[in-house]
Amino acid sequence: MPAADHTPSPQGAGGGLVSTPELTVVIPCYNERANVAPMVARLDAALAGIAWEAVFVDDDSPDGTADAARAIARADPRVRAIRRIGRRGLASAVIEGALSSSADYVAVIDGDLQHDETRLPDLLAALKSGQADLAVGSRHVEGGSNAGLANGFRHMLSDGGIRLAQFSLPVKLTDPMSGYFMLPRPLFEHLAPRLTGQGFKILLDLLLSSPAPLRVREIPVQFHAREAGESKLDVLVLLQFAGLLADKMLGGILPLRFISFALVGAIGVGVNLAALFVGRAAGLGFGAAQTVATILAMIGNFVLNNAVTYRDQRLRGPRLWRGLILFLAVCSVGAVANIGIARSLFAERLGWTLSGLAGAAIGVVWNYAVSATLVWRTR
């Protein structure tokens, strides 16, 4: 007869025994320190009778979000904190938090208290009934509301993203921009290798990554107004959303970063050509005009890539200026090829436009090759 196991069982905040969690609530967060304690209190009330844990996945917030979660975790083992260094982005935070779970089900909820946590039991019930693979908290079914969006501009961004996503979804979903959903952990584990892990809207990534359409159940939720902190929804999120759609429609042949970089590069080509023709109108020779145009295009590409393509690794403060200097220095090699090829083609009488396009294309390819390894490296 084996010896009895005398390992003490973990205790919750109230002193009761904590069983293996049935539900892991993943909370991706950045600068949400003021919302950590209220979130735990609300989960405790909403999930009474359910064995749960909360995993705060913090992208190294300067306000000490991870510290706030750890302070609670010292007294309540149902709470955990993952502090990520050199990694940013909601989608990758959700993946990391979900893969740290051993629970039967995984829920995702924003850390800003805008999602209605009281509907978590309803999401769980929908999955346990066996009638759905994925339960989504929806603001746009009967009984739901998105009144908590801050202003008309954010309503417009949200509505635009919904229309964009619905065009490509394999299932009917009224709120594909929702960041509030739940699914069985084994299903998440199955889909995880297919996910891009980039951007801010992982629900769409999950739906488009599934080999077969998922059965979805939408639960009406009230979207509350933010009580503390600042919203992260802006037009750049929508641009990343569009890039994710393009990545999935292309079947993952091209990396999402390359698609984003190419789109930024196309804008850079426009900047290059506009500056080229301004230089021509100002009386500059082709070589001088192309040189000025190339430098302006490189600066524009750096700014846009820092804001969009590498948003999760965005350079700030001294690193921003160091990154810009490095970007310009390294890309000067590509610029020499840019100018040389453009001038050679111009000498072959291809004209200003085709010569400028060819030279700009060389710059775009070089910029992409060096950006990840030298400019936006994580450490």
C-alpha positions in Angstrom: 0.0 0.0 0.0 1.6 3.3 -1.0 2.4 5.9 1.6 -0.1 8.6 2.1 0.6 11.9 0.4 1.0 14.6 3.0 1.7 17.4 0.6 -0.3 20.4 1.8 -3.1 21.5 -0.6 -3.0 25.1 -1.8 -5.4 27.5 -0.2 -7.4 30.3 -1.7 -7.8 33.8 -0.3 -10.5 32.7 2.0 -8.5 29.7 3.3 -10.5 27.0 1.4 -8.8 24.3 -0.7 -8.1 25.1 -4.3 -8.7 22.3 -6.8 -7.2 22.0 -10.2 -8.8 24.8 -12.1 -11.5 24.0 -14.6 -11.1 27.4 -16.2 -8.1 29.6 -16.9 -8.9 33.2 -17.6 -6.1 34.8 -19.6 -5.8 38.5 -19.2 -3.4 40.2 -21.6 -2.4 43.6 -20.3 -0.3 46.6 -20.6 -0.4 49.5 -18.2 -3.4 48.2 -16.3 -2.1 48.3 -12.7 -5.2 50.1 -11.4 -7.5 47.4 -12.9 -5.7 44.3 -11.6 -7.3 44.1 -8.1 -10.8 45.0 -9.3 -10.5 42.3 -12.0 -9.6 39.6 -9.5 -12.5 40.7 -7.2 -15.0 40.6 -10.1 -13.8 37.2 -11.2 -14.1 35.9 -7.7 -17.7 37.0 -7.6 -18.7 36.0 -11.1 -17.1 32.5 -10.9 -18.4 31.4 -7.6 -18.6 27.6 -7.5 -16.2 27.2 -10.5 -12.6 26.2 -10.0 -10.7 29.0 -11.8 -7.4 30.7 -12.2 -6.4 34.1 -13.6 -3.2 34.5 -15.6 -2.2 38.1 -16.1 0.2 38.3 -19.1 2.0 41.6 -18.9 4.1 43.1 -21.6 6.6 44.6 -19.1 4.3 47.6 -18.2 6.2 50.5 -16.8 3.3 51.1 -14.4 4.0 47.9 -12.5 1.0 45.8 -13.7 2.9 42.6 -13.1 3.9 43.6 -9.6 0.3 44.3 -8.7 -0.7 40.8 -9.9 2.1 39.2 -8.0 1.1 41.0 -4.8 -2.3 39.4 -5.0 -0.8 36.0 -6.1 1.2 35.8 -2.8 -2.1 35.5 -0.9 -4.3 33.9 -3.6 -2.7 31.0 -5.6 -5.5 31.3 -8.2 -3.7 34.3 -9.6 -0.5 34.1 -11.7 1.5 36.7 -13.5 3.7 36.3 -16.6 5.9 39.3 -17.2 7.3 39.3 -20.8 10.5 41.0 -21.6 11.2 42.0 -25.2 7.9 40.6 -26.4 4.8 42.6 -27.0 1.4 42.2 -28.6 -2.0 41.0 -27.4 -2.2 37.9 -29.7 1.2 36.5 -28.6 0.3 37.3 -25.0 -2.9 35.3 -25.2 -1.0 32.4 -26.8 1.6 32.4 -24.1 -1.0 32.6 -21.3 -3.2 29.9 -22.7 -0.3 27.5 -23.3 0.6 27.9 -19.6 -2.8 26.5 -18.6 -3.7 22.9 -17.6 -7.4 23.7 -17.2 -10.1 22.2 -19.3 -11.2 25.5 -20.7 -9.5 28.8 -21.5 -11.2 32.2 -21.6 -9.7 35.5 -22.8 -10.8 38.8 -21.4 -9.4 42.3 -21.6 -7.7 43.7 -18.6 -9.5 47.0 -18.7 -12.7 45.9 -17.0 -14.8 46.8 -20.1 -15.9 43.2 -20.8 -18.8 41.9 -18.7 -17.2 39.2 -16.6 -20.6 38.1 -15.2 -21.1 36.2 -18.5 -18.2 33.9 -18.1 -20.4 31.1 -16.6 -22.7 31.4 -19.7 -19.7 31.1 -22.0 -18.6 28.0 -20.1 -22.1 26.5 -20.1 -22.3 26.9 -23.9 -19.1 24.9 -24.3 -20.0 22.2 -21.7 -23.3 21.6 -23.5 -21.3 20.2 -26.4 -23.2 22.5 -28.9 -20.3 24.8 -29.6 -16.5 24.7 -30.1 -16.1 28.4 -29.4 -18.2 30.8 -27.2 -17.9 34.5 -28.0 -19.0 37.4 -25.9 -20.8 39.6 -28.5 -21.8 43.2 -28.3 -24.0 42.9 -31.5 -26.5 40.2 -30.7 -29.8 40.9 -29.0 -29.1 41.8 -25.4 -25.6 43.0 -26.1 -24.3 46.6 -26.2 -21.1 48.4 -27.3 -22.0 51.6 -25.5 -18.7 51.6 -23.6 -16.7 52.5 -26.7 -15.2 55.9 -25.9 -16.4 58.0 -28.9 -17.7 58.0 -32.5 -14.2 57.5 -33.9 -13.8 54.2 -32.0 -17.2 53.1 -33.0 -16.2 53.7 -36.6 -13.0 51.7 -36.2 -14.8 48.8 -34.5 -17.6 48.7 -37.1 -15.0 48.9 -39.9 -13.1 46.0 -38.6 -16.3 43.9 -38.2 -17.3 44.5 -41.8 -13.8 43.7 -43.0 -13.6 40.5 -41.0 -17.1 39.2 -41.9 -16.1 39.3 -45.6 -13.6 36.5 -45.1 -14.9 34.5 -42.1 -16.0 30.9 -42.8 -18.7 31.1 -40.1 -21.4 33.7 -39.3 -20.3 35.9 -36.4 -21.7 39.3 -35.5 -18.7 40.5 -33.5 -15.4 39.2 -34.9 -13.6 42.1 -33.3 -14.5 40.8 -29.8 -11.6 40.1 -27.5 -13.8 38.2 -25.1 -14.2 34.4 -25.8 -13.7 30.9 -24.5 -12.8 27.6 -25.9 -11.6 24.2 -24.7 -7.9 24.2 -24.0 -7.1 21.1 -26.2 -8.7 22.9 -29.1 -6.5 26.0 -28.5 -3.4 23.7 -28.3 -4.4 22.2 -31.6 -4.8 25.5 -33.3 -1.8 27.3 -31.7 0.9 26.2 -34.2 -1.2 27.7 -37.0 -1.7 31.1 -35.4 0.3 34.1 -36.6 0.7 35.4 -33.0 0.7 39.0 -34.3 -1.7 41.9 -33.9 -4.4 42.6 -31.4 -7.4 40.5 -32.6 -6.7 36.8 -32.0 -10.3 35.7 -32.3 -10.2 36.2 -36.1 -6.8 34.4 -36.2 -8.3 31.4 -34.4 -11.4 31.2 -36.7 -9.3 31.5 -39.9 -6.6 29.0 -38.6 -9.0 26.2 -38.0 -8.9 23.5 -40.7 -12.7 23.1 -40.4 -15.2 25.8 -39.5 -15.8 26.0 -35.8 -19.2 25.9 -34.2 -19.6 29.3 -32.6 -22.1 30.3 -30.0 -22.5 34.1 -29.3 -23.4 35.2 -25.8 -24.7 38.8 -25.5 -22.5 41.0 -23.4 -22.5 44.6 -22.3 -19.3 46.5 -23.2 -18.6 48.9 -20.3 -16.9 52.2 -20.3 -13.2 52.1 -19.3 -12.7 53.1 -15.6 -8.9 53.5 -15.6 -6.0 53.5 -18.0 -6.1 54.3 -21.8 -7.6 52.5 -24.7 -5.3 50.7 -27.2 -7.8 50.7 -30.1 -6.6 53.0 -32.8 -6.3 53.1 -36.6 -3.0 51.1 -36.5 -4.8 48.2 -34.9 -7.2 48.2 -37.9 -4.3 48.2 -40.3 -2.8 45.2 -38.5 -6.2 43.6 -38.7 -6.2 44.0 -42.5 -2.7 42.5 -42.6 -3.9 39.4 -40.7 -6.8 39.0 -43.2 -4.3 39.2 -46.1 -2.0 36.7 -44.5 -4.8 34.2 -44.0 -6.2 34.7 -47.6 -2.7 34.0 -49.0 -2.6 30.8 -46.9 0.4 31.9 -44.9 2.7 31.8 -47.9 4.1 35.2 -47.0 4.7 36.1 -43.4 2.4 38.8 -41.9 5.4 41.0 -41.3 6.5 40.8 -44.9 3.0 41.8 -46.0 3.0 44.7 -43.7 6.5 45.7 -44.7 5.5 45.5 -48.4 2.5 47.8 -47.8 4.7 50.3 -46.0 7.2 49.9 -48.8 4.5 50.7 -51.3 3.9 53.9 -49.4 7.6 54.6 -49.5 7.6 54.2 -53.2 5.0 56.8 -53.4 7.0 59.1 -51.2 10.1 58.4 -53.3 8.3 59.2 -56.6 6.7 62.4 -55.2 10.0 63.7 -53.9 11.6 62.8 -57.2 9.2 64.9 -59.2 9.4 67.7 -56.7 13.2 67.7 -57.1 12.8 67.6 -60.9 10.4 70.6 -60.7 13.0 72.4 -58.5 15.6 72.0 -61.2 17.7 69.2 -59.6 19.4 66.7 -61.8 18.1 63.1 -61.7 20.9 61.8 -59.5 20.5 64.6 -56.9 16.7 64.3 -56.9 16.8 60.5 -56.5 19.2 60.8 -53.6 17.0 63.2 -51.7 13.9 61.1 -52.6 15.6 57.9 -51.3 16.5 59.5 -48.0 13.0 60.8 -47.4 11.5 57.4 -48.4 13.8 55.6 -45.9 12.8 57.9 -43.1 9.2 57.4 -43.9 9.6 53.7 -44.0 11.3 53.6 -40.7 8.5 55.7 -39.0 5.7 53.6 -40.5 7.4 50.2 -39.8 8.1 51.2 -36.2 4.4 52.2 -35.8 2.8 49.3 -37.7 5.0 46.4 -38.8 7.0 46.3 -35.6 4.4 47.7 -33.3 5.0 44.9 -30.8 8.7 45.7 -30.8 8.3 49.5 -31.2 11.4 51.5 -30.5 11.0 54.4 -28.0 13.1 57.1 -26.5 16.9 56.8 -27.1 16.4 53.4 -28.8 14.1 55.1 -31.4 16.9 57.6 -32.4 19.5 54.9 -32.3 17.3 52.7 -34.4 16.8 55.4 -37.0 20.5 56.1 -37.2 21.2 52.4 -37.6 18.4 52.0 -40.2 19.8 54.9 -42.3 23.4 53.7 -42.0 22.7 50.1 -43.0 20.2 51.1 -45.7 22.7 53.5 -47.2 24.2 50.4 -48.8 20.8 49.7 -50.4 20.5 53.3 -51.3 23.8 53.2 -53.3 22.3 50.2 -55.2 19.0 52.1 -55.5 20.6 55.2 -57.0 23.1 53.3 -59.1 20.4 51.0 -60.7 18.0 53.9 -61.2 20.7 56.0 -62.9 21.7 53.1 -65.1 18.1 52.5 -66.2 17.6 56.2 -66.8 20.6 56.2 -69.0 19.0 53.4 -71.0 16.1 55.8 -71.6 13.5 54.0 -69.4 12.3 57.4 -68.2 12.0 59.0 -64.8 9.1 56.8 -63.5 10.4 53.3 -64.4 13.9 54.2 -63.3 12.7 55.6 -60.0 10.5 52.6 -59.4 13.3 50.1 -60.0 15.6 52.0 -57.7 13.0 52.3 -54.9 12.3 48.5 -55.2 15.9 47.7 -54.4 15.7 49.9 -51.3 12.5 48.1 -50.1 14.1 44.7 -50.4 17.2 45.7 -48.6 15.3 47.4 -45.8 13.3 44.3 -45.1 16.4 42.1 -45.1 18.1 44.1 -42.4 15.2 45.4 -40.3 14.4 42.3 -38.1 18.0 41.3 -37.4 19.6 44.7 -36.9 17.1 47.4 -36.2 14.1 45.9 -34.4 15.9 43.0 -32.6 14.2 42.3 -29.3 17.4 42.6 -27.2 
